[in-house]
Amino acid sequence: ADGLMSKSTLESMPPFAELLADGDLLPEELKDIWNAAPKFPEVNIAAEDARVDVDSFVQIYRDVDGLFEDEENEDDKDLDSIAQGESSPTSGEEMNLSVDVEEGEDEEDDFEDELSKIYESMSNDFGLVSKEMLKDWEEVQKLLVEGLLGEDEFDDLWEKTPKSPGTKDEFLDIEGFQSFNVALDGLFEFEDEDEDDVSDNSDSFSDEEDAPAGTERAMVVEGEMPPGVLFSQLADSKYLVGMKELELWVELQDMLEEGDLLASELEEIYDKYASPSSSGKLTEEAFLKLYEEIDALFEEGDDDSAETKTKKESGGNQPRGDAVKADLLAFLEIIQDADEEMLPCGLDAAEEDQKQVLNIVNALQQQPTNLIKQKQGNIELSDLVGTWELVYSSSSAMKFNKGLSGLGGSFPNGRFSGVQQELKATKFISDMEYRERIEVNPSTASFDVSVTGSWELRTSVSLFTGEPSIILNVEPEYVKYGPTSTRADHWKSLGPMNMLDLSYLDSDLRVMRGCTSSDTLFIFRKLI
């Protein structure tokens, strides 16, 4: 109950008990490893009754595992020497390794470091991962939900992955986890080649075609949308609008059909603002100019009407970065207002809406308003300090848990109602707190879930681009709600938000991406 373990308890556990019974691990070897591990300080406890905490247990487990690794390495070395008929390279030969090889090893080390951090965040108290825990990993869940990985494929990968010794093939250690990832990546190698072929063939499409026939998009009704949001709804995957995309604009097509706007007039205005640098299409800034010019054709009959004035005020006088940001926030508001029954933070957003949010974010992070670009990646803790509200997430884990903690979906008559993140930093401490609101019927039973811990910023290397990245690393310690208080390491639902890549930052908006899935977004808006 207190999280400590005695030597007798350790010897009775399945991995160690079986190794001792089979003679693979000698009692003297285990005794030496036990004695070398740091013991938890307790008053008036005899040496033979000393106990270890989780960190020491992990050390013991790894030391025992290391006994078998050393034997395997020696056997492999002997076999290699016999097969090759030559000795190992001399020190001089070792020094002549190419720089390219060294750089490749560094990249591999960075990748393994990232996997190790992910493994540590999802493993149990004994430093192991079960099949269920692996299946709950956000990366696997995303592949399963999107149909990119089948249940049978996952089961097959699990069966083929080497398990940790002495666990009856029920758990993976860090080496097994890395092997699983290599095998998982292998499933998509052929798909990547097919995508390259499609990409090559796509060059033959005209500028007015972004995809083969059969991938029809829905028509877009402007209604009360600001022009910037209309652009984001029409834009293609490259965040551009061509003549083909303009065909999706319902009000524009009505004007053409009724003769209020001639096709030749539209083409003349379009050609004025389309740029060769954007594949002959319209950027958002160019689209806003086209929008204003079309709108101006009708101003004589509707002088400075409230609607016209509103549209002008929401038009293109903003700096490019601010306009993209305004588009994002307006689009998120549209998503959330679509249905009152939807969970907040976009957790029930449709797949096409999620793709559009991702398109806008991809454009936003390239804007000069991005503090990461302004400071060339030299972000400090003080840049993130404050209280932030989560306004959107595409995390499959949060969707599955219906919130951060999962209590909203499991508590009787409970419902996730939003979450805030408070980041504090001084010279000596960096504290973090999540405050998740759970609405309950009746409302008097509603409550807050508080997750407290610490946070830090790390520089790393992106698993996807190989470029330097900034990681916001959170270490939750306690989860409290009502009279209940538990250690946070038991709450696996918190895992997806423990390590996120900082993608965009300004004075009141922050965009985070999943370290293992760059399409997974967490968008925060600053409150204080």
N, C-alpha and C positions, 0 to 999 in steps of 0.2 A: 504493500500500500504506500510505503514511503519511497519507492523507486530504487531501493538498495538491494543488493544480492550477495549472499554468502557463498563460500566455496562449495559447500555441500549442495546448495541449490544449483549452482553452475554445473556440477558433475552429474546432476540428475536430468538436465535438459537434453532433449533429443539429439542435437548435433554432437555434444560432447560425450553423452552416455553411450551412444552407438560407436563412436570412434574408440572410446576406452574399451568397450566390450569386444570389439573386433581386433583389438591390439594395434590398430593404426596409430593410436596416440597413447604413449606410455604415461602412467601416473606421475613419474618423475618429471617428464616434459611439461605436463600441465601444471605441476607444482611450481616449477621454475618460472613459468609464464605468469602464474597467479602472484607469486612473490614479487615479480618485477612491476606489476601494475600498481598504480597509486591507489591507496585505500581511503575510504571516506572517514574523515576525522570524527571519532565518537569517544565520549568520556567513559572511563572504566570498562573498556572492552579488551578482552584478552586478544593476543595476536592471532590465535587460531580462529577467533570469532569475528575477525575484521571483515568488513563488507565493501563492495565496490559500487560506484554509481554507473550511469549509462555510458559515460565517456570511457571509463576504465574497462567496462564490459566490451565495448567496441574494440579497444586496444587488444584485449585478450583474444577476442574472436579473430582479429586480423593476424595476430602473432601465431595462433594455431593454424590458420589458413596458410600463413607464410611457410610453415614447415613443409607443407605439401607442394607449394610453389617452388621452393628451393630444390626439392627432389626432381620435379618435372623439368626445371631449367637445366639441371646437371645432366639428366638423361638426354634431353634434346641436344645439348652441346656435344655430348659424346657421339651421338648418332650423326650429327652434322659433320664432325671431324672425320668419322670413318667413311661416310659417303663421299666426301670431297677429297679425301686423301691428302689434306693439307692442314697446316697449323693455323691458328688465329692470326690476324694481321698484326704486324709490328706496330709499335707506337708511331713510327715514322709514317707508315701507311695510313694509320688512323688520322693523322694530322693533315693528310692530303685529301680528305673528304671534301666534296664541292660545297660551295656556299648554298647552292640550290637545295641540296639534301638537307643541310642544316635548317634552312628556312622551312622546308616541308615538315621537318620534325617539330619545329616550333609551332606551326599551325596545327599539327596533330595534337601536340601537348595542350594547346589552347582549347581545342575541341573536347579533349578528354577532361580537361578541368571543368568546362561547362557541364558536361554530362555528369561529372562527379557531384557538382553543386545541385543539379536537378535530382540526382539519386538520393542525396542526403536529405533533401526537402520532402521526399515521398516515402523513405524507408521507415520501418518501425523502430521500436526502442532497441532492438538487437542488430540494427544495421542491415536488415534484410527486406526484400520486397516480395510479396505474394502475387499470385496471378490476378486476384481481385484488385489489389493496389495498382498493379501495372495497367490493368484495364481501365481504372479510374483516372489514370494520368491524362491530363488535358489533351496532349498531342494525339494519343490513341483514341480518346473519346471523339475528337474532332474528325478523325479519319473514319471512325465507325458511323458517326451521325451523317457525314456527307457521302457515305457509301463508297469511299475510296478504299476501305479495308473491310473485308467480310469477317463475320464471327468465326467462320471455319478457318480463314487465313490466320486470324489472331491465335486460335487454338493450335494450329499447326506450328506457328512460330514459337509458341510457348513450349510445346513438346520437344522441339528441336534445340532449344536453347539450353546449354549446360547449367545445371542447378548447383547450388551451394552444397559442398560435401556434408553428409550427415543430416540432411533436412528431409529425407524421404522424397526428394524431387518436388518439394512444395514451395521452395523459396529460391530467389536469385540473390547472389552477392553482387558487388560492383562490377566484377569481370563479366558475370552473366548478363547484367543490365547493358553493358557496352556491346556484348555479342548480339543481344536482341536488337539494339539500334542499328547495327551493321546489317543484320538480316532484314529489318524493316525497310531501311533505305534501298536494299537490293530489290524489293518488290516494285519500286518505282523507276528503276533504271531504264527499263524498256519503254515505260510511259513517257519519260523525259525525251527519249529519242524520237518517239512519235510526235511529241509536241514540237520538237525542232523541225520535223518535216512539215508540220502544219504551218509553222512560222515562216518557213521558206516559201511555201505555196501561197501564203497570204499576201506576198508581195505582188502577186498577179492581180489581186483585187484592185478595182479603181478606187480613187480617193473618196468616192461616195459609198463605198462598201467596206464595212468593218468585219463582216462575218458572212459565211455562206448562207444561201437561202435556207429558210426553215428555222432560223433563230429570230423570229419576229419579236419586236419589243412592243410594249403597251403604249397606247396613245397617252399624251400628257395634257391634262386640262389645266390651264394657267390659273383661272379663278382669281383669288386674292394673293397669289404668290408674288413676292418681290422678284424683280427680274433676275437677280443673282441665283435665287433658289430655282427658278424656272430653268436657268442655264444648267444647273447641277442635275436637274431631272432629265434634261435632253442629252447631256454630254455622253460621249462614248467612253470607252475604258481608258483613253488617254486624256480625258477631261477636255475634249474639244467638241465643237458642234459643226457639222457639215450640212450640205443641202439635204442629205438623207435624214439626218436627225431633225431638221426643221420640219420635215413631213410629219413628224410625230406631234407637233404643236397644234392642238385642236383649233384654237382661236385663229391662228395664222391661216390654216387651211380653209376655215370658214370665210375669211376675208378674201382669199383667192377665188373661192367658188362663187361668192356673191359679187365679185367684180370690184370690191372696195379697194383692192390692191391687185395690180397687174403682175403677172409672172415676170415680165421684163423689168418692172420696177424693183421687185425683190432681188432679181439676179444682179441688177446694177448696184444696189446697196450692198449686197453680199460680196461682190467682187471688189468693192471699195475697201472692205475691212479684212477680207481673208488674206492670209499671209503664207507665202511659200515655206517659210520657216516652220509653220505649223501644219504642213501637208495640205495647204490650200484650204484649211478649215478655220473656224473662228475660235480664238481664245476667249476667256470670259470677258476680258476688257473689250475685245472687238464685238462680241455678242451684245454687250450693253450699249455700244454705240449704234449697232444695227437696230436694237430695240427702240432706242430713243428716236432714231430717224424715222422708223415706221410710225411710232407714236405721234411724231410731229406732223405727219401728213393729215392727222385728224384733229389737230389742235384748233383749227379755225372754227370748226363747228362746236367746239367744246372748250372754250377759253378758260384755262386755269381752273378746271373743275377739280373738286377735292380728290377725285381718283387719279387724274393726271398728275396733280401736284404730289400726291403720295408716291406715285411710281417714279417721278423724277427724283424725289428725295431719297428713294431707296436705290437709285441708279448707280452710275459709275464714277462719281466724284471721289469715292474713297480710294485710298492706296490699295494696290493689288492685294497685298497680304490681308488687310482688314476686310476686303470684300470677300475673299475666300473664307475667312473665319466667320463672317456674318452668314454666308451661305450654309456653312456647316451647322451653326447653331439654329438657324431657321429651319433647316431640313430635319434636324433632330426634334425640333418642336412639332413639326408636321407629323413625324412618325409617332410621337407620343400622343398627339391629339386625335389620331385616327380612330382609336377605340378606348373608351374609358376603362374597359375591363383589362386592358393590357398591363403587364407589370411595368414598373418604371425602369429607367436606365436602358430602354430599348431591348430588354430581355426577350420580348415577344416579337421583335421586328422581323419582317419578312426577309427572305434571302436576298431578293433584288434590292431591298432598301439597305441591307448590310453591305452589299457590293458598292452601292452608290456612296455610302458613308466612307468606305475604304478609298474610293476614287478621290473624294474631296480631301481626305486626310493626306493622301499621297501628294496632292498638289499643295496643300497647306504647309507641309513640312519643308518644302523647297523655297518658301517665301522669305524675304529679308526680315520679316517680323519675328522669325524664329530665333529665340535667344541662343539656341545651340549653335546656329550658324554665325550669329553676331560675335559670340565669345569663343568661336572655333573649338567648341566642345569643352571649354574650361568652366563647367557649371559648378557652382558651390552650393553647400547646404542651404545657405541663406536665400538662394534663388527659389527654393521650394518651400520654405517655411510658411506656414499658414494653415487655414482650414479650407479644405477642398471638398466639393460635392461631386460624387460620381453621377454624370449625366447620361453616359452611354457605355455599354460593354457588349461585345460580341462573343465573350467567353462562353464556350460550350459547357464548362464546369459550372459557371454561375447560372446558366440557363437550366442545367440539370438540377442544381440545388435550389433553384428559384430564389436566389439571393446570395449573400456572402457566406453566412454561417450554415444555411440549410434549415434553420428553425422556421423560417417563413412557410416552407412547404411541408414541414412535418408537425408543426404545432397546431392543435385543433382550432379551426376557424382563424388561423393565422395567415398573414400575407405580407410579403416583403414590401416595404414602403420607401426604401431609399437608404443610402449609406454615405457618410461623410468620413473624410480622412484628415486628421490633424497632425501636422508635422512640426515638431519643436526642435530647436538646435541652439545650444550655447557652447561655450568653450569646453565644457566638461561632459555634457550629455546630449543625446539626440533621441528624444522620445517620440513615439508614434501611438496614435489611437484611432481605431475605426469605431464609429458609432452607427450601428445599423438599427433602423426603426422597423419593428414588427407590429403591424396593425391587427388587432383582434376584435372580433365581434362577441360581446359588446366592447365599445371603444375604451371603457374604463379598465379593461384587462390588457390594453396595449402596453408594450414595453420596449426598452432599448437593449441591444446587445453591445457590450463594450469589449473590444479586443485591444489590449495594450501590449507594447513591446518597444523595440528600438529600430532604428533605420540608419542606413548609410548609402553613400554613392560609391560605385566602383567603376573603373574603366575596364572594358573587356573587348573581345573581338566577336562580332556578330557571326552566328552559326550559318547565316544565309548569304551575307555579302562579303564576309572576310574583312569588313571595315571596322575601325574602332567604334565602340558604342559605350553609352553611359547606362549603367544598370542601377536602378533603385532597388536596393536589397532591404527587405523588411524581415525582422525576426520577431514574430508574435510570441508573447510569453504567457498571457492569461486571457481567458474568455469569461466574461461575467454577464449574467442576466438574472434579474430578480435576486434571490438569495443564493443562487448557484455561482460557484467560481471554480474553474478547472484550468489545468495547464493547456496551453494552446497547441502543444505538439500532438494532442489527441484529435485535433480538428483538421482532418485532411482537406476539408472544403476550402481552407484558407490558402492552401498550397499555390494555386495559380496566380495569386497576387503577391507572393513573397519575393519574386524576382522578375522585374519588368524593365524593358528597354525604353529609355526616354527618347521619344521621337520628335515632339514639338513642345515648346515652352514659351509663353510670354507672361505678361503681368497678371493675367487672370484666366489663362487656359493652359491645360497640360494634357498631352496625348502620350499614352504609354502603349507599348506593344509587348505581346508575349515573347519571351526569349526563345521559346521552342516553336512558336507559330507567329510569324510576323503579321498574319492577317487578323490575329486576335487583338482587339482594341479595347483600351480603357481610357475614356475621356473624362477629365475632371475640370470643373469650373471653380475658380477661387471665390470663396465667400468673404473671408477676412484675411 
